[in-house]
Amino acid sequence: MRGRFITFGRKCRERWQLFLFLIPAAAVVLIFNYWPMLGAQIAFRDYQPRAGIWNSPWVGFKHFIKFFHSYQFERVLGNTLILSFYSLAASFPLSILMALAINLVRRTGFKKFVQTVSYMPYFISVVVLVGILNQVLSPVVGIYGGVYRLFCGSGYPPDILANAGTFRHLYVWSGIWQSLGWNTIIYLAALSSVDLELHEAAQLDGANRLKRVVYIDLPILLPTAAIMLILSVGSLMSVGFDKAYLMQNNANLSASEIISTYIYKTGMNNGTAQFSYATAIGLFNSAVNCCMLLVVNKLADKVGDGGYGLF
């Protein structure tokens, strides 16, 4: 260990200019990523703004136990997990399939057109996306309501936006429409590294296009797909707060109340803000994310000869 420090010190002296350039980036990471972690102890205290973090009384796991025994615990956790796994199960394979489909297109102009059209929704903000959903699916002023009255006469159709049963489908598939094209970029980059001689040799052996995709393209994508899956699972519990909150209403609350929106309402509720309780819920959410990341990384590490785990 002492020898390593000596070697590191020698490198610092020899290349001090490079380490000098590293100082601002390291300072930003320390100040904005690691220093705020000290505030996580609020979850174990009865935080009082006047007393500050260090002078607030220590209460241990009181707020965690309160959350576990809350009637909201099963609902918000269940909704978060359902939305997360639903989004992952729908978007992850579709991204791979779309990348393979785009890669099969031979006409360069048409391929670029498809890529451009599929990328464009990604640059639409979440607020605008939810506004589009409201304009299209509103039973009063939306296209959905206008088409219904056109074919069914007067009256208003059922309100899809206020239906708890349709909230999850609208949330997931609108997100897929927005990000599917963008998610294919990394897979297309991996497919660009495929040696054309492999396809030529497969064609000489009589392999059709589908077999070449299965036996050449898919194995090339496996390491990239494994890494992307690990990264996706690492943020699985971090369901987008802004979109869920904007789509939320009193009628679909049973399906739309997730951990992030519950934290916001608990921590920012005027007059009864519970900072420690909200921090405890957020810390629990991060701990679940970390455990899931480790499990999936371990499973991915066992795939293939060398393993695809990140660490």
PyMOL commands that set and color helices and strands:
alter all, ss='L'
color gray80, all
select helices_A, chain A and resi 2-14+16-44+52-55+62-68+73-104+108-123+126-137+143-152+164-183+185-191+196-204+209-234+241-247+253-256+259-268+275-301
alter helices_A, ss='H'
color red, helices_A
deselect
rebuild
show_as cartoon
